[in-house]
Amino acid sequence: MAAVSDNFRDEVEEELALCLSSVVEELRDEDEEEEERGDEEEDEMETHRGASSFLVETLLEIDQGMELEDMLRAVTFTQVGEAMKEVAETFYPEWDRFKERSTTSTLAVITELQSMLPVVPRAGDYGMAVMNESKEWHECKVVSFSADDDCAKVSFVGFGGEHTVKREALRLDEEIAGASSSSSSAAPCEMCKRELKLTRHHLIPRTTHSRLMKKDPEQYPRERLNEVAL
């Protein structure tokens, strides 16, 4: 599995610190505090960074020792609220509304951070993988995945049996769709003229592939079944 960068935790804490800073500024604006803070701003930012580090550590403890990436994937609104209560009491006791306001903002930042995480294959996911025998890409279904070995066990559509492939030789549908939408800008729909992200779809539903290949392999070769359209 592709790993996040070595300084990923620093990036997470900095993003959360900026979020906490924004919440304080919003509360300050609502209370119409306009005094000049000058050099106090840098000291205040260090407070936000300390609060951010404390928040991450608290969330990791709530999730009982999960790795940072797993915690970000699994954390809930309730857990963020519990952690933010401790953060508010420790770092921002002067702001009565801090916990309520910061919980929602923090969860939004965490949702954005999730997009930076590598996609973990799960049993039942579909995608494309390189078959060891042919060295070609074929449609497959994930049977299981081992993060320790960085390998997935897959079943190739139309071939049967199970095969082990390296994670780098497997592309899940969501990764393929993401690459397609990010590499091409939104395009107007020819029917309604709205700008929409384009995604790829099988011209023949994948759920019918195995049956069609058995019924008439000449009329439905693998190349035809794997045809897609935007």
N, C-alpha and C positions, 0 to 999 in steps of 0.2 A: 504494500500500500504506500502511495506517495506520502511522504512526511511533510508536515508543516515546517516552516523555517525555524532555525534554532532560537531566534529571538521572538517567536510567536507570542509567548506570554507577555513580553514587554509591549508588543503591539496591542495586545488585548487590553492591558492595563492602561495604556496611553489613551486608547479610544474611549474607555470607560471614564477616565479622568476628565477628558474633554466633555463628556456627557454630563458628569456631575457639575462641572464648571458652568455649563449652559443652564442647568436647572437653577443653580444659585443666582445666576444673572437674571433669569426670568423672575424669580421671587423678589429679587432686589428691585427690578423695574416695577413690579406690581405694587411694591411698597413705596415706590417713588423715592428710593434712596439715590441721591445724586452726588454724594460727597466724593471728592478726589481721593483715590487710594494710592496712586503713585507706586512706590516700591512695594507696597503691600500686595500688589497683584501677583508678583512672582512668589511671594511667601504663600499666598492663597493657592496658587497652582500646585505648590508642593503639598499642601494639605489635601487637595483633590487627588494627587497621585498616591498619597498615603492611604486615602480612603478607598481608592480603586484597588490597590494591592490587598487591602483588608477585605474588600468585597469578594475578590476572586478567591482568596484563601477560605473565607467563610462558606462560599458556595461549594468549594471542593470538599470541605468538611461535611456539609449537609448531604452531599452525594456520596459520602462514605469512601473517600479516597480514590475517586475516579480520576483518570487522566484528564487534563484540561480539555482536550478535544472532545472526549466523551461527555464531559460535564456540559459543555456548550451545546451539544446535540440534544441532551436529555433534560436540561433545566426547565423548570416550570415557572409560571407566574407566581404561584404561591411561594416557591422556594426563593425567588428573587425578592419577594416582599419580606420574607423572614430575614434574609440577609441584610436587606436595606434598612430594616428596623434597627439592627445593631450598628450599621454604618451611621445612621442618622443620630442615634444616641451618643455615639463615640466622637464623631467629627462635626456634626451640624446640630447641636442641641438648641441653637438659637432660632432654627427655622422649623416652625410647627408643621408646615405643609410639605416638608422636604421628602419624607418617606413616600407619601402618596404620589407626588409628582415624579420623583426619581424612579420609582418602580416601573412605571410604564415606559419612560424614556430609556431606561437601562435595558429592558427586555427588547426594545426596538433595535438597540445597538447590538445586542447579542444575536438577534436574528440576522443582521447584516454580517456579523462575524462568521456565522455558520456557512456563508457562501465561500469563505476562504478555506474551509476544511475539505480535505480529500473525500471523495465519495466512497463509501464502504459498500461493497457488494453484499446483497442479502439473498437468501434462498427465495427463489421465485422471480427474481429480477431477470429481465430479458436484455439482450445486447448482441454484440458481435465479438467474436474471438478468433484467434489464429489457430487453426487445427494443425497439430504437430506433424501429421502425415503429409498434408498437402501444402502446408505453409501459406494457406490462403484464409481470408476472413470468411466466416460463416455465422449465420444467426444461431444464437444459443440461449439456453436458459440456465441461470445459476442454480446449482444444487446446494453448494455450501462454500464458505470462504474461511481461510485461515490467515489471520493477520500475522501470526508468528512466522509462517512460511511465505507470506505474501503471494499465496496461490489460491486459485478458485477451482472448484470441481464443477464442471459444466456438462450439460447435455446438448449436443448439437442437433438442431431441428432437422428432421429428415434422416438422421444417421442412427440415432439410438445410442445406448451405452453412455458411460460417463468418462470424461476426459479431464485431466488436470492441466491447467494453463497458468502461466505467470500473470500477475495483476497487470503488468505492462502490456500484455497481449490480449487484454479484455477491455472493451469499451461498452459501458452500459448505455441503454437508450437515453437516459437523462443526460449523460455526458455528450452523446452525439447531438441531441437536440440543443443542448446548451452551446456547443461549438458552432452549430448551424446558425442559431439566432444571434450569437455574438459576432460572427464573421460577416453577417449581412445585416444591413440596417433595416428598420421597419419599412415595409412596402405597402402601398395602398391596395386594398382588396378591389379586384376588378368589378365586383358586383356592387358593393356599398361605398367604395372609395375611402373607407376608413383605413388608417395606417395600423397594420397589425404585424406582429412578429411572425415570421414564417417558420414552420416546423415540418419535419419529414414524416410521412405516413406511408405504410405499405399499401400498394394498390389492391392487393389481395390480403384480407385479414390473416394475421399470423396464426390465429386459432384454427384455420382450415388447412394450413400447409401440409401437415403430416397426412391428412386424409386424402388431399388432392394428389400428392405424390404417389400414394399407394394405388389410387384409383386410375390415374393416367399419367405416368411419369414422363411420357413424351410430350404431352400437351402442357404439363406443368413442371418443367425443369426447374432446378433450384434457382437459376439465374432469373427466371421470370417471377418466381415467388418473392424474391428479395428486391424486386423493383420498388422504388419509392418515388413519391412526388411531394412537392412543396404545397 
